[in-house]
Amino acid sequence: MPDQSPSPLVEEQPDSAGMTPDELAEAKRYGRLELICSLADKAIDIAYLVVAAFLLARPVDSWLNGFSLPQRNASIRLMLLFLILTAGHIAVSFALSFYSGHVLEHRFSLSTQTFAAWLWRYAKRNLLGIALGTALMLGLFWLIWTTGPIWWLVAAGAFFLVSVLLGQLAPVLILPLFYKIEKLDAPELTGRIASLAAGTGLSIEGVYRLNLSQETVKANAMLAGLGRTRRVLLGDTLLKGFSPEEIEVIFAHEIGHHVFHHIRKMIAAGIFYSAAGFFLCDRILAAWAAGGRTPLDYSQLPVYTLPLIMLILTLFAMLLEPLQNIISRHYERQSDRYAIERTGNKDAYISAFRKLAKLNKDDPHPHPLEVFLFHSHPPIAERLALAEKTH
């Protein structure tokens, strides 16, 4: 794309984030196609689980029950059914995954991956999902079989413990499976980060470089981990294209999440959400059993109810997503204000988020309905407007 100075029209538009007309148009095209892919993905998920729950589950479970399996027959069948269903889902969604994760990103010059690299990462992500999903489903059914009518409450507590454990392990065991991570050797920048964290009660194990450039030109930074594994991860794309002042204000935003206890609040809310979702599952399973004119025997809950439970939880999560996004956007605004006030550098904040919008081809002003339904962060235009008003 030829280099082009912003026209007077762009300068007058508060939603352009400093983009040229061509850049703005491209960001909007990319955003529309991303949205279409996201909606298609959700539709595939629901359609597949409906078919699995009402057409495939019983025949497949009966077929598995015909084999000579070891003791704990139900657990073995549950694991095999989950693996079969997951393999089927991967098969029906592969084309969309390939288009949205590889073709679309290359079309807009955002990806640096070869097809082989994308396929290997896709395989690793699915293998990790299969391993975690199998363990979680086995654990969930074990709780149902052993704790009976209060399983949904016990499962919510177990979900909390798993969330905390995964939060601790993510930066040290999970992320390194996908990215090269190394300690950052930049005394000036690490000193700035240490100064920002001082007095906030935030304990950081270290500052690390995250090799994002092996797959994308997009920039990102995060505060990952819990307790002794909490660390700062800065994408190498961010380190290369952003000034120390801009990185400082981006990290100050992450500190804001700590200062306002957003992580604790999200974990606490997660307990409530999971309890509500599991309780909904319990009521639907009880109604399903009543349809057969028999009370639900939790200790004998059939294995073939697995995709029905997955469908209920998926639909519940989709319905809950707008509410979660409203809360998340509120947290992001709080952290934005904190970053500007903490650093006292509004100009660095504005320039950093303009760069992020251009690099990531982020539509500065998406449709309000799209924001309401799907966006966990405020639009870039709104964040820049907030910065302009902050003193």
Helices and strands as residue ranges (DSSP letters): H 8-12, H 21-51, I 52-56, H 57-65, H 73-98, I 99-103, H 104-107, H 115-147, G 148-150, H 151-169, I 170-174, G 175-177, E 181-183, H 187-197, E 207-210, G 212-214, E 221-224, G 227-229, E 231-235, H 236-241, H 244-259, H 262-291, G 298-300, G 303-305, H 306-343, H 346-360, H 368-374, H 380-389
